[in-house]
């Protein structure tokens, strides 16, 4: 009887450590996916910033702003 309990205990401990190892791998994969999504969003924001900088530094934009101020818009 004691041998049976000992074997069951060893199996349960082995299963527990296998479970922890699988969860660690899964968490690492989830972290990679999240990092990829964050990087993609950051790249999007950088592109939008470039466009906004281009608009703000565009001479025609400045000229249109001045005309708008003169017209009272």
LINKAJO-V85345 format. One record per residue. N is the residue number from 1. PSI is psi in whole degrees, -180 to 180 (none if undefined). OMEGA is omega as a letter, one per 40 degrees, with the letter a starting at -180 (none if undefined). Layout:
BEGIN
((N/PSI/OMEGA) (N/PSI/OMEGA))
END
This chain:
BEGIN
((1/-42/a) (2/-35/i) (3/-42/i) (4/-46/i) (5/-42/i) (6/-43/i) (7/-44/i) (8/-42/i) (9/-43/i) (10/-42/i) (11/-45/a) (12/-42/i) (13/-42/i) (14/-44/i) (15/-40/i) (16/-45/a) (17/-34/i) (18/-42/i) (19/-46/a) (20/-39/i) (21/-43/i) (22/-39/i) (23/-38/i) (24/-41/i) (25/-43/i) (26/-43/i) (27/-37/i) (28/-42/i) (29/-43/i) (30/-42/i) (31/-40/i) (32/-42/i) (33/-45/i) (34/-43/i) (35/-41/i) (36/-41/i) (37/-41/i) (38/-42/i) (39/-41/i) (40/-44/i) (41/-40/i) (42/-41/i) (43/-40/i) (44/-45/a) (45/-40/i) (46/-43/i) (47/-41/i) (48/-39/i) (49/-40/i) (50/-44/i) (51/-44/i) (52/-41/i) (53/-39/i) (54/-42/i) (55/-46/a) (56/-35/a) (57/-2/i) (58/129/a) (59/-40/i) (60/-37/i) (61/-46/i) (62/-42/a) (63/-44/i) (64/-37/i) (65/-43/i) (66/-42/i) (67/-39/i) (68/-40/i) (69/-40/a) (70/-41/a) (71/-14/a) (72/23/a) (73/none/none))
END
